[in-house]
Amino acid sequence: MRKIVLSALLFAGLSISAPVGAQTTTLVLGRITTSQSCTYLQNSSGRAGAVVTPWAVGVYASWRTWWEKECVANFPSMRSTVESAFASSGRLRVGSRGARYSVSINITDVSSPNGPAPVAPDRDKFSVARSYVLVSMDVSVRDGAGRVVFGGLLTKKLEIGSDIKVDGFEASSSESGPAVYGRLQNELGLAAARMVAFHFTPIQVTSAQGREIQVNYGSPLLSLGSLLLVASPDRRTTLRFRVTSATAEFSTAKQDGQGDPDAIGPGSIATFIEPEDPQQNGRRYERVDLP
């Protein structure tokens, strides 16, 4: 199976202002590889077509077509997203001179499992089908000697279409190939950047008041609705917080669920939970036995 390797893109003279007290790590974005050939998806399950009506003529191509084009061009959109997210953190400097670490990404699988096809419902019944794109990738960080010092597996799941039928009514939604790929590469790039940035400088509570906290990262690595699991300094308590606002330098989050917020204070370490993680649906309230 052919492997697509991207040559390292090096930046010189890039200056980033890091937040006060933050340590800046210099790295280079190295190889991006894929276990599937560029034409694998297009040849096996790609599709394209045209729509002609009395009012308009439209031509569309599936997200697979766009993925193949980007693969042949060495994934420039994804690379740009990762580099921009690194720079936005204020804690990672992308460059060749003095780089202590190199980051490589390997895309291990790209698939599009579909939900059950909707069937014509009987009266007072309904059916729902959704289509998704699933992408799995490995992110590795190596030191100057080529040794892997950190790494992990990421899986992203994006809904790309839906079809709903109920009592004779049908509604469908979908996105163009470029639009789907745009969201896909953006989510992949941000997820990879979060993994690396939060490894070198963890998410940390900088201030706390009641059920509200501030942390040392902002947009785009953290955004509205992001879930954080925050541990107390003694590691005995872990509470859920949802980001309610994010600037370029910090984010504000409010407690989501029960627990004593006084256990959380400046210096508490937080863990980011990706949207696909089962912990997103974790129990928010403790079980209480009724009398």
ABEGO torsion letter per residue (X at the ends): XBBBBBBBBBBBGBBBBBBBGBBBBBBBBBBBBBABBAAAAAAAABBBBBBBBAABBBBBBBAAAAAAAAAAAGGAAAAAAAAAAAAAAGABBBBABGBABBBBBBBABBBBBBBBBBBBBBBGBBBBBBBBBBBBBBBBBBBAAGBBABBBBBBBBBBABBBBBBGGBBBBBBBBAAAAAAAAAAAAAAAAAAAAAAAABBBBBABBBEABBBBABBOAABBBGBBBBBBBAAGABBBBBBBABBBAABBBBBBBEBEBAAABBBGBBBBBBBAABAAAABBABBBBBBX
